[in-house]
């Protein structure tokens, strides 16, 4: 992975930090995206210490803000000559309905719309860097998901789990549609289920305390390093060179939900996402 430039969103903790550490250990130049620069810098120093690789950078971006994403993309393109791997890792779970700066329901706003816009803004750089890889961290929760086109922001009937499952299904649909659209460009697009990992993704944004989902699932969680294994595999392994439009778990290709293969739903979500984000 030496000479490769890798961007990881949500890299200051959990799976993202573990992924950054593993890829830095392989010699890659890793760019860690974080919403919080203080926490991000602390994580960056830890990644450098563990990996013994000084080529670890930090950039700030709030995926809940389209303005922040556009600023970040412009700065990234100006700073780096290439992008070999984009890992859309950041993810949140909120137990009450919140909205992003742009009025999106928070979970789909960050988990899907934010990454959708970021990816589209970086596509030209990825194409110039071809062969390149895009990796979307989804979840097995997508099996319970449905895209509610009549109320995608869940303004009328909010459920934390419904929201999360919808956003994770959106990750898979986005992966398949983007892989189709990038056919022949040398860019592969894949997604994955990392397992239920012991991270801070399901903490209350205001109290900084774990919410009910973390408490309920704590006995079944795996360490972040284990959760990062499939992301690292898809980013670095020669075994998946040229493989695109697939869903992985435990470093193996798996079947995703029936709905995730619906081409009509995928195209409809793409068009809606592009309209809402002005991507």
C-alpha positions as CSV (number, residue, x, y, z in Angstrom):
1,X,0.0,0.0,0.0
2,X,3.0,2.3,-0.1
3,X,2.5,5.4,-2.2
4,X,-1.3,4.9,-1.9
5,X,-3.5,7.8,-0.6
6,X,-6.5,6.6,1.4
7,X,-9.3,8.8,2.8
8,X,-11.3,7.5,5.7
9,X,-14.4,9.3,7.1
10,X,-15.2,9.1,10.8
11,X,-11.6,8.0,11.4
12,X,-11.1,9.4,14.9
13,X,-12.6,6.4,16.8
14,X,-13.9,2.9,16.5
15,X,-13.8,1.1,13.2
16,X,-12.4,4.2,11.4
17,X,-9.4,4.5,13.7
18,X,-8.7,0.8,13.6
19,X,-8.9,0.9,9.8
20,X,-6.6,3.9,9.6
21,X,-4.1,2.1,11.9
22,X,-4.1,-1.1,9.9
23,X,-3.6,0.7,6.5
24,X,-0.9,3.0,7.9
25,X,0.9,-0.1,9.2
26,X,0.9,-1.3,5.5
27,X,2.7,1.9,4.5
28,X,-0.2,3.9,3.0
29,X,-0.6,7.6,3.4
30,X,-3.8,7.9,5.4
31,X,-6.0,11.0,5.6
32,X,-8.3,10.8,8.6
33,X,-11.5,12.8,8.3
34,X,-13.0,13.9,11.7
35,X,-15.8,16.3,12.7
36,X,-13.9,17.2,15.9
37,X,-10.3,18.3,15.3
38,X,-9.3,17.9,19.0
39,X,-10.5,14.3,19.1
40,X,-9.2,13.8,15.6
41,X,-5.7,15.0,16.5
42,X,-5.5,12.7,19.5
43,X,-6.5,9.8,17.3
44,X,-4.0,10.7,14.6
45,X,-1.2,10.7,17.1
46,X,-2.2,7.3,18.4
47,X,-2.4,5.9,14.8
48,X,1.1,7.3,14.1
49,X,2.5,5.8,17.4
50,X,1.0,2.4,16.8
51,X,1.7,2.2,13.0
52,X,5.1,3.9,13.2
53,X,4.0,5.7,10.0
54,X,4.3,9.5,10.1
55,X,2.3,9.8,6.8
56,X,-1.0,10.2,8.7
57,X,-2.9,13.4,8.1
58,X,-6.1,14.9,9.6
59,X,-8.8,17.0,7.9
60,X,-12.0,18.4,9.4
61,X,-15.4,17.8,7.9
62,X,-19.0,17.6,9.3
63,X,-21.0,15.2,7.2
64,X,-24.1,16.7,8.6
65,X,-23.4,19.9,6.6
66,X,-23.4,20.2,2.8
67,X,-21.3,23.4,3.1
68,X,-18.7,21.6,5.2
69,X,-18.5,18.7,2.7
70,X,-18.1,21.0,-0.3
71,X,-15.3,22.9,1.5
72,X,-13.6,19.7,2.5
73,X,-13.7,18.2,-1.0
74,X,-12.2,21.4,-2.5
75,X,-9.4,21.5,0.1
76,X,-8.7,17.8,-0.4
77,X,-8.5,18.1,-4.2
78,X,-6.2,21.1,-3.8
79,X,-3.9,19.3,-1.4
80,X,-3.6,15.8,-2.7
81,X,-2.6,14.8,-6.3
82,X,-4.6,11.5,-6.2
83,X,-7.0,9.4,-4.2
84,X,-6.6,5.6,-4.4
85,X,-9.1,4.5,-1.8
86,X,-12.1,6.3,-0.4
87,X,-13.6,4.5,2.7
88,X,-17.0,6.0,3.6
89,X,-16.9,4.7,7.2
90,X,-18.6,7.3,9.4
91,X,-22.0,6.3,10.7
92,X,-24.3,7.3,13.5
93,X,-27.4,6.0,15.4
94,X,-29.6,8.5,17.1
95,X,-32.4,7.4,19.4
96,X,-34.4,10.5,18.8
97,X,-35.2,12.4,15.6
98,X,-32.7,15.2,14.8
99,X,-32.0,17.2,11.7
100,X,-28.8,18.1,10.0
101,X,-27.8,21.7,9.1
102,X,-29.6,21.2,5.8
103,X,-32.8,19.8,7.3
104,X,-32.2,16.2,6.6
105,X,-33.2,13.6,9.2
106,X,-29.9,13.1,10.9
107,X,-29.2,9.4,10.3
108,X,-29.9,9.3,6.6
109,X,-28.4,12.8,6.3
110,X,-25.0,11.6,7.7
111,X,-25.0,7.9,6.8
112,X,-26.2,8.4,3.2
113,X,-26.6,11.9,1.9
114,X,-23.3,13.2,3.3
115,X,-21.3,10.3,1.9
116,X,-23.2,10.5,-1.4
117,X,-22.2,14.1,-1.9
118,X,-18.7,13.6,-0.8
119,X,-18.2,10.7,-3.1
120,X,-19.6,12.5,-6.1
121,X,-17.3,15.6,-5.4
122,X,-14.3,13.3,-5.3
123,X,-15.1,11.2,-8.4
124,X,-13.0,13.1,-10.9
125,X,-10.0,12.7,-8.6
126,X,-10.7,9.0,-8.2
127,X,-11.0,8.6,-11.9
128,X,-7.6,10.3,-12.4
129,X,-6.1,7.9,-9.9
130,X,-7.6,4.8,-11.5
131,X,-7.5,2.0,-10.6
132,X,-9.2,3.2,-7.4
133,X,-11.5,1.7,-4.8
134,X,-14.6,3.1,-3.0
135,X,-15.8,1.2,0.1
136,X,-19.0,1.9,1.9
137,X,-19.5,0.7,5.4
138,X,-23.1,-0.5,5.7
139,X,-24.6,-2.9,8.2
140,X,-26.6,-6.1,8.5
141,X,-29.3,-3.8,9.7
142,X,-30.0,-3.0,6.0
143,X,-31.9,-6.3,5.8
144,X,-34.7,-4.7,7.9
145,X,-34.6,-1.5,5.8
146,X,-37.1,0.1,3.4
147,X,-36.6,3.4,1.5
148,X,-39.7,5.4,2.4
149,X,-39.9,7.7,-0.6
150,X,-43.1,9.2,0.7
151,X,-41.4,10.3,3.9
152,X,-37.7,9.7,3.5
153,X,-36.9,12.3,6.3
154,X,-39.3,10.4,8.6
155,X,-41.1,13.5,9.7
156,X,-44.4,11.8,10.2
157,X,-43.5,8.6,11.9
158,X,-40.0,8.4,13.3
159,X,-38.4,5.2,14.7
160,X,-34.7,5.1,15.5
161,X,-34.3,1.6,14.2
162,X,-36.4,2.3,11.0
163,X,-34.2,5.4,10.3
164,X,-31.0,3.5,10.8
165,X,-32.0,0.5,8.7
166,X,-33.2,2.8,5.9
167,X,-29.8,4.7,5.9
168,X,-27.9,1.4,5.8
169,X,-30.0,0.1,3.0
170,X,-29.3,3.3,1.2
171,X,-25.6,2.6,1.5
172,X,-26.0,-0.7,-0.3
173,X,-28.3,0.7,-3.0
174,X,-25.8,3.5,-3.5
175,X,-23.0,1.0,-3.8
176,X,-24.7,-1.0,-6.5
177,X,-25.9,2.0,-8.5
178,X,-22.5,3.7,-8.4
179,X,-20.7,0.5,-9.4
180,X,-23.0,0.3,-12.4
181,X,-22.4,3.9,-13.4
182,X,-18.6,3.6,-13.0
183,X,-18.3,0.4,-15.1
184,X,-15.2,0.6,-17.3
185,X,-13.6,3.5,-15.3
186,X,-11.3,1.3,-13.3
187,X,-13.0,2.3,-10.0
188,X,-14.5,-0.5,-8.0
189,X,-17.3,0.1,-5.5
190,X,-18.1,-2.4,-2.7
191,X,-19.9,-2.3,0.7
192,X,-19.7,-4.3,3.8
193,X,-21.2,-5.4,7.1
194,X,-18.5,-4.9,9.8
195,X,-20.3,-6.9,12.5
196,X,-21.7,-5.3,15.7
197,X,-18.6,-3.4,16.9
198,X,-18.0,-1.8,20.3
199,X,-17.8,1.8,19.2
200,X,-19.3,5.2,20.0
201,X,-21.5,5.4,17.0
202,X,-24.7,4.8,19.1
203,X,-23.9,7.4,21.8
204,X,-26.3,10.2,22.6
205,X,-24.9,13.3,20.9
206,X,-25.9,15.6,23.8
207,X,-25.1,13.6,26.9
208,X,-22.2,11.6,25.4
209,X,-23.7,8.5,27.1
210,X,-24.4,5.2,25.4
211,X,-28.0,4.8,24.3
212,X,-30.3,1.8,24.6
213,X,-28.9,0.0,21.5
214,X,-25.3,0.0,22.9
215,X,-26.5,-1.2,26.3
216,X,-28.7,-4.0,24.7
217,X,-26.1,-5.3,22.3
218,X,-22.9,-4.8,24.5
219,X,-22.6,-8.6,25.3
220,X,-22.5,-9.4,21.6
221,X,-20.0,-6.7,20.4
222,X,-16.6,-7.3,18.8
223,X,-13.5,-5.1,19.1
224,X,-13.0,-2.3,16.5
225,X,-9.9,-4.0,15.1
226,X,-12.1,-7.1,14.2
227,X,-14.8,-4.8,12.8
228,X,-12.2,-3.1,10.6
229,X,-10.9,-6.3,9.0
230,X,-13.3,-6.3,6.0
231,X,-12.7,-2.6,5.3
232,X,-9.0,-3.2,5.3
233,X,-9.4,-6.3,3.1
234,X,-11.5,-4.4,0.5
235,X,-9.0,-1.5,0.6
236,X,-5.8,-3.5,0.2
237,X,-6.3,-7.1,-0.9
238,X,-5.3,-8.1,-4.5
239,X,-8.0,-10.8,-4.2
240,X,-10.7,-8.2,-4.8
241,X,-8.9,-6.3,-7.6
242,X,-11.6,-5.6,-10.3
243,X,-14.4,-6.9,-8.0
244,X,-17.2,-4.3,-7.9
245,X,-20.9,-3.9,-6.9
246,X,-20.7,-6.5,-4.1
247,X,-21.6,-6.8,-0.4
248,X,-19.1,-8.4,2.0
249,X,-19.1,-9.7,5.6
250,X,-16.1,-11.3,7.3
251,X,-14.1,-10.7,4.2
252,X,-16.4,-12.9,2.1
253,X,-18.9,-11.9,-0.6
254,X,-22.4,-12.3,0.7
255,X,-25.9,-11.8,-0.7
256,X,-27.5,-8.6,0.6
257,X,-31.3,-8.0,1.0
258,X,-33.8,-8.6,-1.8
259,X,-34.7,-4.9,-1.8
260,X,-31.1,-3.9,-2.3
261,X,-31.0,-5.5,-5.8
262,X,-34.1,-3.5,-6.9
263,X,-32.8,-1.4,-9.9
264,X,-35.8,0.8,-9.9
265,X,-35.4,1.7,-6.2
266,X,-31.7,2.2,-6.6
267,X,-32.1,4.7,-9.5
268,X,-35.0,6.5,-7.7
269,X,-32.8,6.9,-4.6
270,X,-29.9,8.1,-6.8
271,X,-32.0,10.8,-8.5
272,X,-33.5,11.9,-5.2
273,X,-30.1,12.1,-3.5
274,X,-28.7,14.1,-6.4
275,X,-31.6,16.5,-6.3
276,X,-31.5,17.0,-2.5
277,X,-27.7,17.4,-2.3
278,X,-27.3,19.2,-5.6
279,X,-24.5,16.7,-6.2
